[in-house]
Amino acid sequence: MNILQAKNEIKNTVQAYLSKNSFGEYEIESKNQRPLLLIGPPGIGKTQIMEQISKECQIGLVSYTITHHTRQSAVGLPFIQEKEFQGKTYSITEYTMSEIIASVYSKMEETGLKEGILFIDEINCVSETLAPTMLQFLQNKTFGNQKVPAGWIIVAAGNPSEYNKSVRDFDVVTMDRIRYIHVETDYYVWKEYAISKHIHPMILSYLELKPNNFYTVSTSVDGMEFVTARGWEDLSYLLYSYEKMLLEISQDTIYEYLHHEDIAEDVFAYYLVYKKYQDDYGIDDILNGNVSSSIYARLFNADFDERVSVVNLVMDGLLRQVNIYSFEKHCTDLWFGFLKNYRNHMDVSYVDHVKEFIALYHDKLQAELLSDAQKHEYEFVLEQIQKVNVDASLDSKSRFDCSTKPFFKQKENMESIESDLKLQIENAFEFMESAFKNGQEMTIFVTNLIMSAEMALYLSSHTIGIYEKYKQVLLIGSQKARLLDELAH
């Protein structure tokens, strides 16, 4: 299965393992909750889906790469304890608490979350001294003499033997006690993730043209050559930073992330061309509806690579705008929720409501339930509501009216951005229709655009006629859309 299917399988398992009966007991007893073993190539996002699942299920996450551990840190240190049996005193060996088990209890205390995922990566690449401990862990859910707390689900991950010479095969006894999930690379699944994570548009455009270069691991005369999903994502972050700081990108820089000389050279060459297209086509003019006839003439004579590059540039321009809108919309909704609560409890002072809001924010921070974007939204709203000066001597209705004035300015700003975005989407579709008619480029544009969660949400809640037309034509959201997307290559 691909990484998205694996995520859904693990998430369903988490929900099943944590479901309780009417007596508050787990429906599936701990002894019958088989650990999940995720085996797949390196760098495809195994760790990231654990983070996503823990956030979505609002549970804790403790993550370890086991190859970084010794037997002592995993099992605990031995110490001598005296015990009496049948009237005689004996010295026996016991162990301190495992560092890993201790981390689970620490996470529970820090976050207040009593349930979670204990994720152990590279579990089949441990040293010879640690291998028996890992088998015991998978079979009995213990490290040494310490058991994984109830409510904590074990997920382990490893690499197939062809990617790592240190891989150890598990015996039948162990395999019969776990749930084995084999994961394969899938560019089209990663593309959806990449769009949602705002991966650099040059990378998305390049891989649209050459999806076979997305993932490769091979051995050449010069040693290992590899390109992974992790490499593309980390390169994306660097490209954004270098461009912001006006630093030069070289082929060597790209090779540091994509360890394949031919692919690194090809990506660098494409990057230079892509930057030129970015300057030549004036994406802001396209989104504002100011397209010169020379642009259409150039596209008419352009090769497919150039046309796809322009498609992705336009898409990136729209996604940047929808991200701005989404931030303003989420902030407005969060602020509205704060005011609604104040309106329902006006006997409490405005200052005390602000304190309650701050406490709620800190509770969510401590429980690690907020994404980075949500943190920024809370911080923005906190800054705004703390600026409001409400005269405590006023009657309750006047105090409330006073507190809402800045909110309505925020709402007006959000609605202005919303209106501009709708116009830009219409302009983008009209440009695409004029430039490419019903060609493959339009298929790529619409199918990729809808992969953005923010854009999909916007389009589902706004009526945009030209989008609806192509949505029906291309059957977005069906299996046929996926096939059309693949046929475009």
Secondary structure, DSSP 4 states (H G I P E B T S, - for coil): --HHHHHHHHHHHHHHHH-B-TTS-BSS-GGG-PPEEEE--TTSSHHHHHHHHHHHHT-EEEEEEGGG--HHHHH--EEEEEEEETTEEEEEEEEPPPHHHHHHHHHHHHH----EEEEEESGGG--TTTHHHHHHHHHHSEETTEEPPTTEEEEEEE--GGG-TT--PPPHHHHTTSEEEE----HHHHHHHHHHTT--HHHHHHHHH-GGGSSEEEEETTEEEEE-HHHHHHHHHHHHHHHHTTPPP-HHHHHTTSB-HHHHHHHHHHHHHHHHHHHHH-HHHHHTT---HHHHHHHHHS-HHHHHHHHHHHHHHHHHHHHHHHHHHHHHHHHHHHHHHHHHTTTS-HHHHHHHHHHHHHHHHHTT---HHHHHHHHHHHHHHHH----TTS-HHHHHHHHHHHHHHHHHHHHHHHHHHHHHHHHHHHHHHHHHTTSHHHHHHHHHHTTSHHHHHHHHHS--HHHHHHHHHHTTTSHHHHHHHHHT-
